[in-house]
Amino acid sequence: MSLPKQKLPLVIITGASSGIGLAAAKLFAARGHPLLLLARRLEIMEALHLPHTLCKAVDVTDRKSLLEAVRQAESLYGAADVIINNAGIMLLGDITRQHPDEWDRMLEVNVKGLLNGIHAVAGSMVKRQHGTIINISSVAGRKTFANHVAYTATKFAVHGLSENLREEMAPHDVRVVTIAPGAVETELLSHTSDESIKAGYDDWKTNMGAPVLSPEDVARAILYAYEQPQGVCIREIVLAATRQQA
């Protein structure tokens, strides 16, 4: 199906079926951008009924499918101007008891999946001397927390690779932005299999005495960084609820 190209450039969002990704999809659509939305749950993305949007059921660990989706979207809407690498999972656990399969899954999605997203657009952006890569990390990519060992490892990796990537992309006028939220009210915690850790995390949020961040809070930070002039790179945004101390 051939759809007309839009005046505003294409925005790619991974993990777009919930939380931050879904909120970002709505916000960028409201700005008039065509979108490529990627997640495993296709029906949720399609139910948004956003205009000029291609939704694909793609797991970011599937490099071939991700590349094919990007090429299809670019054939409809033109070159991707920004990718928001948001797909991620949080499997908290005591390192002495956590199953190593959970480490593997987080490394596959949070690190290799993010690299797959970068790979899908970086070459084209360098050739065009224009573009923005936004990687969603966490405050757990800057400091440590109990029961976060493997998750923190993946988020420190996101921070490190993003900074290295920024240095390599800067001479080509391609921006790299790291967004590091604190606790956000999303489905992320539900991935954790240890019920006692989930209960403790929920208690921590309750005892904070105020709401944690909403996905919309983070989406606005993403949009703010993106809408700066191309010559301005907001390298990192760290945001959390005012009452979150750690």
N, C-alpha and C positions, 0 to 999 in steps of 0.2 A: 504494500500500500504506500503510495507516495503522498507525503504531506508537505505543505509549504514550509520553507525555511523561515525562521523568525528573525526579527531585527536584533533581539538580544541573543547572546551566545548560549551554547549548550552547557548545562550543569549536570554532572554525574554524581550520584549519591549512592554509596553502598550501605547496606544495612538499613534500607529505607522503609521497612515494613513496621517499624515501631520506634518509640523513643525519640532520640535526637534526630535520627535520619528522617523519620516521618515528619517531625516538626520543621526540619529544614526544607523538606520537599514542599510543604505548604507555603512556607515563607518565600522561597525562590519562585514558586509558581505565581504567587500574588504579585511579585515584581515583574512578571511577564516572561520569565526564562523558559525555554523548552528544557525538558528534563529527561534523563535516563535514570530510572530507579531500579536498583538491583537488590534483591534479597531472595531468600528461599521461599517465602510465603507470597506468592504472586497475587492471590485474591485480595489481600489487604491493600496492596498498592493500587490495584485496579479499582477497588471500591472508593478510592479518593476522587476518581473522575476528574483528575487535573487536566487542563488543556495542554495540548502539544507535549504529551508525555508518553514515552515508551517504557513499559514495565517488563522486566525480564526476571524469571526465576533462575537466579544464578548464585551459586555458592562462590565466594571470593577465592576459595582454595582451588577452584577449577579455572586455571589460567586460560585455557583455550576458550571456554565458554564466555569468560569475562571479556576477552579480546574481541570475540565475535559480536557480543552485545554492543561494545563501544563502536566498532566499525559500522554496525547497522544504524545506531543512533546518529553517528556523524554523517552517514549518507542521507539521513532525513533532515537533519538540523544544522549541519556544518560542524566544524571542528570544536571539540570540547575546550572550553575556556577555563574550566575549573573541575577538579574532582574532589569530592569530600569523602575521604576514606574513613568511614564511620563504623563499618561492620566490626564487631568484636564480641567476645564472650568473657565473662568473669566467673571463674570456678574457684572460689576461695576454699582453702583447706589447710589443716595442720600438715606440714611437710612430712612429718613422721608417719602419717596415716593416709594421706591423699594418694589416690591411685595415679600412677604415672601416665595413664591414658589421658587424664585431665590436663597434665602439663602439655602433652603432645598436641591436644586439640587447641589449647590456647596459643601455642606457638604457631600452629598451622593457620589459624584465623587471624590472630592479632598482629602477627609479624609477617609471615609469608603471604597471607591474603592482602595485607596492606601493600607489600612490595609488588604483588600482582597488579594492584590498582595503579601504582606509580608507573610500572612497566607499560601499562596500556596507553598512557598519555604522554609520558615524558619526552619520548623521541620527537613526536609531532610538535610539542610545545617548544622544544629547542630549535627545531627547524623554522618555526614561525616567529621565534624570539618573543614569545608572549604566552602567558598562562599562569595558573595558580594551582598549587597542590596543597590541600588542607588535610592534615592528619589529626584524627581525634585520639588523643591520649588520655591522661588522667593525672590528678595530683599524685597518684601512685606511680607515676613515671618520674617523680621528683623526690619523693620521700617514701619511707617504709611504713607498713601497718601490720598488725598481727594477722596471721592466717592468710597473708597476701604473697607469700614468697614467689610462687610461679607466676601469678598474675603480675606482680610488680616487675618481675624479670621481663615480661613481654612489654610492659609500658615504658620501662627504662630503655628498652630497645627502640621503641617508637620515637622517644625523645632523641636518642643518639643518632639514629638513621636520618631523622628529619633534619637535624642540624648539619650533618655531613652532606645530605642532599641539597640543603639550602646553599651551602658553599659551592657546590658543583653547578647548581642551576643559576646562581646569581649572575654570572657573566653573560648568560643568555636571556636575561630579563624575565626569567621564570621565578615566581615567588613560591616559597615554601613556608607554610604556617602550621604551628602546632597549637591545638586547643586542648587545654588540660583542665577539665571540670573536676570539682569535688563531687560529693554525693548528689546524684540526680534521681528523680523519681521515675524510673524506667523499669523494664522487665529484666534488666541485667542481673540483679541478684537472684532471680528465679532459676538461673542456670546452675547455681551452686547446689551440690547434692547433700552437703552436710547441714541437716536441719538445725542443729544447735548453733552453728555459725550464722545461719540466716536469722535465727531468732535474736542472737546477740547484735547483729548488724541493725536489725529493725529497732531494737531497744535503744541502741546508740542514736539512731535518727530521732526517735521519740524524745529521748532525754535532752536533745539539742534545744528543745523548747520552741522551735520555729520550723517552718517547712524547709526542706532541702531544695536544691535547684529544680526547676521544671525543665523539660526538654526545650520548651520555647525560649527559656533564658539562654541556653547554650546556642540554639539556632540563631538568635539575634547577635551573639558574639561572632559566630561564623560569618554572618552576612556583613557585619561591621568590618571585619578583616578583609573580606573579599571586595567590598565596595570602595576601598581606598584606591587612590590613583595607582596605576601599575608601577609607578616608580617608588611607591611606598610599600614596604613589606612589614606587616605586623608579625614579627617572628614567632611570638608566643603569647597566648592569652591564658592566664590561670584564673579561674573563677570558682567561687564556692559560695554557699549560703553565708550570710554575715555571721551567723552564730556557729558556723563550723570552725573549730579552733585548730584541728589537725589537718 
